Amino acid sequence: MAYELSVNYLSKSLHIPVELFYTKNHEWLAVDENVVTFGITEKASQFLGEILYIDLPDEGDRINIGSMFASLEGVRNIMDLIAPFSGTILEVNPRLIEDPALISDDTYGEGWLFTAELDSEKDLALLVRHLEYKQQLLSQEL
């Protein structure tokens, strides 16, 4: 992934890949037509610490925009994931079952959580791109 932007946070650089969409809850989405790959950002990963447990939807499950559909438990915090779109889960990352720490180790790569088929591309209008996400990080109390 190409990293155009980064933000310094607690002496660490948070990478913000330019090709992704972002949510205000620090989740990322890679979009390929009507299929999305979903994960959490480096900011969320730092908030959680080492990830110990994941509760993700199953393949074939439906998720609805605005509803809680999964959770991640780290050594520091627990994060409930709120669906930023409506759709159907196509694949859950099988490597995370044995190694949930992969989410923190390779946040934007092998640490993806699942892929899903979007019901409507209109849901993407609620997301932000890299520049807006950077502004969000800079304006928040980190």
N, C-alpha and C positions, 0 to 999 in steps of 0.2 A: 504494500500500500504506500502511496505517496503521502508524505506528511508535509503539508504546506505551512501549517500553523502549529504553534505550541504555546502553552501558558505555563509560567513558573508557579508552582504551588509547593510550599514547604520544602524549598530547595530542590524540588524535582520538577522535571519538565513533563507536562501532560501533552501528549500528542493528540492532534485533531485531524484525522484523515479527511481530505477535502471531498472525496467522492461519496461520503456517507450522509445520511439524514440523522438528526438527533432529536431527542425529546427533552423536556425540561427536567425529567427524572433521571437523566444521565444514562440513557439507553441509545444504542445506535442501530441503524437499519441500512443494509446494502440492498438496493432495489435493482432487479433485473426483470423488466416488464411487470408482470403481476405477481412475481415471487420475491419475497424479502428474506434476507438472512438477518437475524436479530441477535444482539449481544448487549453487554453493558460497557460503559466507557471506563477509561482509566480513573476518572474521578470517582465513579461508583466503586470501582475495585479498591481504591485506597480507603474509601469509607468503610468497606466491609472488612478489610484485612484479608488474611488467608481464608479462602472459602472452604468450609468444612462439609456443608450439606446443601443440596439443591432439590427443589421440588418443582419440576417442570411438567407442562401438559404432555399428554401422550399423542403419538401420531394419529391423525384423524380427528382430534378434538377441535371444537370450535372455540374461538376467543372473540369477545365482543369489546369494541372500543370503550374505554373507560372502566372496564371491570378488572379486578385483581385476578390474575390467572397463574401466577407462579411466585416462588420466593427463593431467596438465596440467603444462607446463613454463613457469616464469617466470624472470625475470632473477635472482631470489634462490634459488629452490628448485624441486624437482619434487614433485608431489603425485600419488600413486596413489589412485584412487577405489575404495573397497570398497563393494560393493552392500549397501544397508541393507534390501533387499527382493528378492524374486524376481518376475520378470515379463518382458514383451516390450517392446522399444523400439518406440514408435509413430512418433516424429519426432525428428530431431536438428536443433538450431537452425541453419538454413542460413547465417545471417549471421556465425556464428563462424568459418567457413572462411576468409573474406576478412578478418575483423577479430576475432581472438581477444582483443584488448585490451578488447573490449566486455564481457567477463566481469568485469573489474575496474572498468570505467567505469560499469556499471549492473548491479551484482551481483544485485539482487532483481527486476530488470525485464527489459530486453532481453538481459541476459547469462545467461539460463537456458540449460542445456546440452541437455536432451532431455525428451521426455515418454515415459511408459511405462504399460502396463497392468499393474496388480498382479495376481499370482496369488491372493493372499489378503490381505484387510484385516488379518488377524492380525499381519502383519509390522509394522504401524504401532505395535503395542504396544512395540516395541523402541526407538521414537523418543521424543524429549522435546518438550515445548512451550516457549514463550518464557521462562517463569519459570525452568524447570529449566535451560534453555540459558544464561540470564544467570548463574545460580548456578555453572554449570560454568565459564564465563569468569572469574568472580570468584575461583574457587578454584584456577584454573590459574596456573602461572607464565607470564605472557604475554610 
